Amino acid sequence: MDFELTPEQKEIRAMARDFAEREVAPGSRAFDERQEFPHEVLRKLGATGLLGALVPEAYGGAALDYVSYALAVEELNRVDGSVGITMWAHNSLCTNHIALFGSAEQKARYLPELARGETLGAWGLTEPGSGSDAAAMKSRAVRDGDHFVLDGTKAFITNAGVGRIAVVMAVTDPARGSKGISAFILEKGMPGFSAGTPYRKLGLHASDTAELVLDHVRVPATQLCGALHQGFVNCMQVLEGGRIAMAAMAVGLAQGALDQALAYMKQRSAFGRTLAEFNGLQGMVADMGTEIEAARLLTLRAAALKDAGRPARLAASMAKVFASEVAMRAATKSLQIHGGAGYITEFPIERIFRDAKLTEIGEGTSEVQRMVIAREILG
Ligand SMILES: Cc1cc2nc3c(=O)[nH]c(=O)nc-3n(C[C@H](O)[C@H](O)[C@H](O)COP(=O)(O)OP(=O)(O)OC[C@H]3O[C@@H](n4cnc5c(N)ncnc54)[C@H](O)[C@@H]3O)c2cc1C
């Protein structure tokens, strides 16, 4: 058992940390307050190669291992959850779905521009009537000669408005249940394909979340991504990697909460002492630090299993449920340590507290992760 990162992994982490602190942190509060998508930050992130993290080099990607990718996701989220979730949905969901299951033509056509970050990607599984029970989706793709015609609505889709390309799941054979669902690559500009009005959210204000509307979208059958009726099965593989990245997102948010608590405790005084000198608060940061390290280890272990080509479903769900709940606990404790200052928007902990909640909901809720874990360990 080796807990040391390789020199290359340390380099990726340092690069992501430097980018987050230099290019992301200065604008985070303003973008959050204005509920504005940080296009320029994403453009610069593309230039680092991190928007092609999981894309093979042959298609212009960085072809990072999952451990490196998780470290980069953690560093971005440590500073800004909105930039973090944008990068996560683009890499782990849309781009990775095409990289894993797209045809050679689809990979050559879409991956290079996605990898460079010239185009952002979205991924539509959830619908207004089906989230945890995703296979109950109603969107339909009906064959019409050498085309498919898609109708339906996808809900809560990250990058729905800012993304030009989306992988969208639709039912191709209602009689086959989850084995009758297929994935399609859609492009903005295809008649009938559009994004709805962005939702107003509790947190992640600078990320773009909206519906994707499919109104009689007629696409050539060559837009099918992966085999016919295999879309849902393929989604499960996409989600396995996505859960590891969302666990890393939670670790980053939790670490950000701890960073903020430590800085505040050293500068704020009460009863003639700094907050850092109070035993009660020391116990809180000790618990936060310990839990964050445990969440990080679970996350990197799941990433290492994936890199080794070993089954990672159980490890991914364990990492995701644990890390996301650590993120909420750490954000709550850090806000408490800030006292009244934690409740106003001047300090980053207020934003982290709102952003962290998503990690317990997206990519499968905590209840769904526990269902997966129970199923795996019960056998
Ligand atoms: C900001 C944001 C970004 C998102 N981005 C994307 C995206 O890019 N692409 C995408 O496809 N989706 C995305 N989602 C959707 C997300 O994955 C779903 O919200 C999530 O899977 C939960 O589904 P739901 O909201 O329909 O909740 P529901 O499934 O309706 O769940 C409601 C409650 O019931 C519980 N529950 C459901 N079934 C069970 C059960 N069997 N046992 C116990 N409890 C159960 C849930 O845990 C939850 O507490 C995003 C959501 C948000 C908020």
The ligand as an SDF file (V2000), in Angstrom:
LIG
                    3D

 53 58  0  0  0  0  0  0  0  0999 V2000
  -27.5740   21.9460   -9.2500 C   0  0  0  0  0  0  0  0  0  0  0  0
  -27.9540   20.6120   -9.8560 C   0  0  0  0  0  0  0  0  0  0  0  0
  -27.2480   20.1420  -10.9590 C   0  0  0  0  0  0  0  0  0  0  0  0
  -27.6160   18.9350  -11.5690 C   0  0  0  0  0  0  0  0  0  0  0  0
  -26.9690   18.5330  -12.7210 N   0  0  0  0  0  0  0  0  0  0  0  0
  -27.4560   17.4640  -13.4070 C   0  0  0  0  0  0  0  0  0  0  0  0
  -26.9290   17.1370  -14.6980 C   0  0  0  0  0  0  0  0  0  0  0  0
  -26.0050   17.7870  -15.2060 O   0  0  0  0  0  0  0  0  0  0  0  0
  -27.4800   16.0830  -15.3810 N   0  0  0  0  0  0  0  0  0  0  0  0
  -28.5100   15.3410  -14.8590 C   0  0  0  0  0  0  0  0  0  0  0  0
  -28.9640   14.4120  -15.5370 O   0  0  0  0  0  0  0  0  0  0  0  0
  -29.0290   15.6210  -13.6290 N   0  0  0  0  0  0  0  0  0  0  0  0
  -28.5310   16.6740  -12.8950 C   0  0  0  0  0  0  0  0  0  0  0  0
  -29.0690   16.9910  -11.6690 N   0  0  0  0  0  0  0  0  0  0  0  0
  -30.1840   16.1900  -11.1470 C   0  0  0  0  0  0  0  0  0  0  0  0
  -29.7980   15.3250   -9.9480 C   0  0  0  0  0  0  0  0  0  0  0  0
  -28.9840   14.2540  -10.3530 O   0  0  0  0  0  0  0  0  0  0  0  0
  -31.1110   14.8810   -9.2830 C   0  0  0  0  0  0  0  0  0  0  0  0
  -31.6890   16.0320   -8.6760 O   0  0  0  0  0  0  0  0  0  0  0  0
  -30.8930   13.7940   -8.2570 C   0  0  0  0  0  0  0  0  0  0  0  0
  -30.5110   12.5920   -8.8810 O   0  0  0  0  0  0  0  0  0  0  0  0
  -32.1590   13.5290   -7.4100 C   0  0  0  0  0  0  0  0  0  0  0  0
  -33.2810   13.3440   -8.2290 O   0  0  0  0  0  0  0  0  0  0  0  0
  -34.6230   14.1760   -7.9170 P   0  0  0  0  0  0  0  0  0  0  0  0
  -34.2210   15.5890   -7.7760 O   0  0  0  0  0  0  0  0  0  0  0  0
  -35.6210   13.8370   -8.9540 O   0  0  0  0  0  0  0  0  0  0  0  0
  -35.0980   13.6760   -6.5120 O   0  0  0  0  0  0  0  0  0  0  0  0
  -36.0860   12.4290   -6.2420 P   0  0  0  0  0  0  0  0  0  0  0  0
  -35.6010   11.2420   -6.9760 O   0  0  0  0  0  0  0  0  0  0  0  0
  -37.4930   12.8640   -6.4560 O   0  0  0  0  0  0  0  0  0  0  0  0
  -35.8370   12.2130   -4.6880 O   0  0  0  0  0  0  0  0  0  0  0  0
  -36.5300   12.9340   -3.6600 C   0  0  0  0  0  0  0  0  0  0  0  0
  -36.1080   12.3290   -2.3350 C   0  0  0  0  0  0  0  0  0  0  0  0
  -36.5060   10.9480   -2.2680 O   0  0  0  0  0  0  0  0  0  0  0  0
  -35.3860   10.1380   -1.9870 C   0  0  0  0  0  0  0  0  0  0  0  0
  -35.5440    8.8550   -2.6350 N   0  0  0  0  0  0  0  0  0  0  0  0
  -35.8490    8.6040   -3.9350 C   0  0  0  0  0  0  0  0  0  0  0  0
  -35.8950    7.2830   -4.1480 N   0  0  0  0  0  0  0  0  0  0  0  0
  -35.5910    6.6750   -2.9760 C   0  0  0  0  0  0  0  0  0  0  0  0
  -35.4920    5.3090   -2.5350 C   0  0  0  0  0  0  0  0  0  0  0  0
  -35.6550    4.2880   -3.3800 N   0  0  0  0  0  0  0  0  0  0  0  0
  -35.1860    5.0600   -1.2260 N   0  0  0  0  0  0  0  0  0  0  0  0
  -34.9900    6.1110   -0.3660 C   0  0  0  0  0  0  0  0  0  0  0  0
  -35.1000    7.4020   -0.7200 N   0  0  0  0  0  0  0  0  0  0  0  0
  -35.3900    7.6850   -2.0060 C   0  0  0  0  0  0  0  0  0  0  0  0
  -34.1930   10.9300   -2.5050 C   0  0  0  0  0  0  0  0  0  0  0  0
  -32.9730   10.5100   -1.9110 O   0  0  0  0  0  0  0  0  0  0  0  0
  -34.5850   12.3440   -2.1270 C   0  0  0  0  0  0  0  0  0  0  0  0
  -34.2910   12.5600   -0.7690 O   0  0  0  0  0  0  0  0  0  0  0  0
  -28.6810   18.1630  -11.0210 C   0  0  0  0  0  0  0  0  0  0  0  0
  -29.3570   18.6240   -9.8890 C   0  0  0  0  0  0  0  0  0  0  0  0
  -29.0160   19.8370   -9.3160 C   0  0  0  0  0  0  0  0  0  0  0  0
  -29.7990   20.3240   -8.1210 C   0  0  0  0  0  0  0  0  0  0  0  0
  1  2  1  0
  2  3  1  0
  2 52  2  0
  3  4  2  0
  4  5  1  0
  4 50  1  0
  5  6  2  0
  6  7  1  0
  6 13  1  0
  7  8  2  0
  7  9  1  0
  9 10  1  0
 10 11  2  0
 10 12  1  0
 12 13  2  0
 13 14  1  0
 14 15  1  0
 14 50  1  0
 15 16  1  0
 16 17  1  0
 16 18  1  0
 18 19  1  0
 18 20  1  0
 20 21  1  0
 20 22  1  0
 22 23  1  0
 23 24  1  0
 24 25  2  0
 24 26  1  0
 24 27  1  0
 27 28  1  0
 28 29  2  0
 28 30  1  0
 28 31  1  0
 31 32  1  0
 32 33  1  0
 33 34  1  0
 33 48  1  0
 34 35  1  0
 35 36  1  0
 35 46  1  0
 36 37  1  0
 36 45  1  0
 37 38  2  0
 38 39  1  0
 39 40  1  0
 39 45  2  0
 40 41  1  0
 40 42  2  0
 42 43  1  0
 43 44  2  0
 44 45  1  0
 46 47  1  0
 46 48  1  0
 48 49  1  0
 50 51  2  0
 51 52  1  0
 52 53  1  0
M  END
$$$$
